[in-house]
Amino acid sequence: MESGRLEHEVETGYARAFNRNPAEEESPTWRASLPALLKAIDGRLPEECGVIVEYMLPFNGQRVDAVLVGSDADNKDAAVSLELKDWARTEASSEHDHFVKSGGREFLHPSAQALNYGGKLRFFHSEAQGWNVAQCAFISGGDSRSHAVLVGSSYQILTTDAPVFFADTLEGLRTRIRATISNDPKADAVARFNRGTYSHSVDLLEGLKRHQGDFFARAENVLAYNGWGLSEDQQLVEDEILGKIRRLSPDERWAILVRGGPGSGKSLLAHRVFFGSLHLDRKSVFCVRNNRLMASLREILDPNYLGYRGVLKFNSTRGKMGVEDDDSRITDVLVCDEGQRLALKTPNAFMRAAVSVCMYDDRQVLNLEEHGTRIELERACRAAGIEPIHLELPTLHRCRGGEAYVRWVDQLLVDPRTAFSDAREWQRRYEFSTAVSPDDLRTFLRRYRDVGDSVGLLASFTRASGRDRPKNDRDLRKVRVPEAKPPIEWLMDPQREYVPFWVNGESNRLEKSASIYGCQGFELDRAGVIWGEDLVIRSGRWQIGDPETCYDSAPGSKPLARVMRDQPTKAMELLRNRYRIFLTRGVLGTYIHVEDEETRRFFADHLGKSVRT
């Protein structure tokens, strides 16, 4: 810094780390905030304290402005995550709880960002989860008077665990850092931190199980501290929704449609809105279509907690007790996850509450009877006398391959030839491979499981129906892959099998596989997909496979085999939706074994590598 080379060195390192030049708006941080931080702590911390600039979290691509690395008084590895801002003045946002204004623009409160990053390091980083990790924010422009709003009572819940400091409160900043870092880092600490990976996928259900009390209290600082902080995109949407719920007048009705792709945080946001509504003293109901997901939620929400049977409902039931089965008012707030799976034969889903919040993804519709597309949801809202509000969740948080990988999956499922001919920009961050046999696939997943990753098997609903009494001799019943050693069986019972599989980690045994109906809303670090003969490649193009081996059928829906015979164009759309879901369940990687020989050869030839024992 004293030689004047700091900005150049940071820019050079940035280009080397991320393979691109920094955006124009990023350099002011290095010219102002970073030098101010270094001056503030120079001589006040251990001489060899490590400084990592623009550290990219290895699980979602978000970047931390600065991370200080050292060790604490007990000689334990320690790190402090810092959010840096060069704002001259700030004021409160009148629209959103977690946002402030600077220069006429809205920004997420820096303490909320710091909590989010600190929590993710603490619980999702292979190296740092065993460290003493703290977080804070530093505003290099202006002083505490210019930014009095940032430390005001309305943001105290954030600043308690992530305090914010200014040019005239530097001693507080130094004290905060020294409370965590009191000694030099161990010899390889910085290198170990930089090599850290996403070590363990704590999925939504595990988070609910561990923090249900925190969700109910809507203690955002505790949630973020434990790795459940929202991104700026997610937080903005949550504030929009809860703001409307808070200000709801007796004669108002709202319908809020939130669209997001795979891994955009729809389910996490849905649960936060559900519990947040309860905290605002609003009656709230949570609605899902998937009985496997419902069974897991009921297991996690203590049976004596909030009268759980009353707050968790299906879209529709045979006993006509579902959300879509009547039009009577049942609650103040209805939160519908998997909104794409609504039938929408009536507008009932938008007549049961004063505020209906629907999370959906158009391209996760699985059956002809599911109509939760943007157009159909709008139509139902208007039939209920409500003009819908549209919100988007554009940022992908689950899949490490990010938007680039999801775009590639979409391209693959339309034209596999061009997908493999184009450069795959996600390959440095995400792993996608083929396996020559089911046992090769399982052996490869075991290697990752043995170093701490969560793994599991998913399979197309072909070859075996899962029924004890099959309708034809070709049906393999509950044994999905008989040639594997030992054979791979289906998960079928939602309560007895799906809860242990997803909630208790039995997926890691690699003995059973989940179907498309058992993997929506769930995730794994690394997913093994058994690609059946329902969608095959012939002469380089996708083609519908043999309907005689397809046993894909949801209660109340036309069997996919019948759609394949009678409506092949629609069947192709539904099959693409299925495989899009399969290929985006893995956080760090997806590994496939293709059962159809020609399709398997196509993948092996074009991918250029295969998974082998």
Sequence and secondary structure as in RCSB ss.txt:
>XXXX:A:sequence
MESGRLEHEVETGYARAFNRNPAEEESPTWRASLPALLKAIDGRLPEECGVIVEYMLPFNGQRVDAVLVGSDADN
KDAAVSLELKDWARTEASSEHDHFVKSGGREFLHPSAQALNYGGKLRFFHSEAQGWNVAQCAFISGGDSRSHAVL
VGSSYQILTTDAPVFFADTLEGLRTRIRATISNDPKADAVARFNRGTYSHSVDLLEGLKRHQGDFFARAENVLAY
NGWGLSEDQQLVEDEILGKIRRLSPDERWAILVRGGPGSGKSLLAHRVFFGSLHLDRKSVFCVRNNRLMASLREI
LDPNYLGYRGVLKFNSTRGKMGVEDDDSRITDVLVCDEGQRLALKTPNAFMRAAVSVCMYDDRQVLNLEEHGTRI
ELERACRAAGIEPIHLELPTLHRCRGGEAYVRWVDQLLVDPRTAFSDAREWQRRYEFSTAVSPDDLRTFLRRYRD
VGDSVGLLASFTRASGRDRPKNDRDLRKVRVPEAKPPIEWLMDPQREYVPFWVNGESNRLEKSASIYGCQGFELD
RAGVIWGEDLVIRSGRWQIGDPETCYDSAPGSKPLARVMRDQPTKAMELLRNRYRIFLTRGVLGTYIHVEDEETR
RFFADHLGKSVRT
>XXXX:A:secstr
 TTS HHHHHHHHHHHHHSS   GGGHHIIIIIHHHHHHHHTTTS TT EEEEEEE TTT  EEEEEEEEE TTS
 EEEEEEEEE  S  EE SS TTEEEETTEEEE HHHHHHHHHHHHHHHBTTGGGSEEEEEEEE SS TTTTGGG
GSGGGHHHHTTS EEETT HHHHHHHHHTT  B   TTHHHHHHT  B     HHHHHHHHHHHHHHT HHHHII
III   HHHHHHHHHHHHHHHT  TT  EEEEEEE TTSSHHHHHHHHHHHHHHTT  EEEEES HHHHHHHHHH
S TTSTTHHHHEEES  TTS SGGG  S  EEEEEESSGGG   SSSGGGTSEEEEEEEE GGG  STT   SHH
HHHHHHHHTT   EEEEE    S TTHHHHHHHHHHHHH HHHHHHS  TTTTT EEEEBSSHHHHHHHHHHHHT
TT  EEEEE SBS    SS SSTT  TTEEETTSSS EEE   IIIIIIIIIIS GGGG SEEE GGGTTT  EE
EEEEEE TTEEEETTEEEE  GGGB    TTS  HHHHHHH HHHHHHHHHHHHHHHTTSEEEEEEEEE SHHHH
HHHHHHH   B  
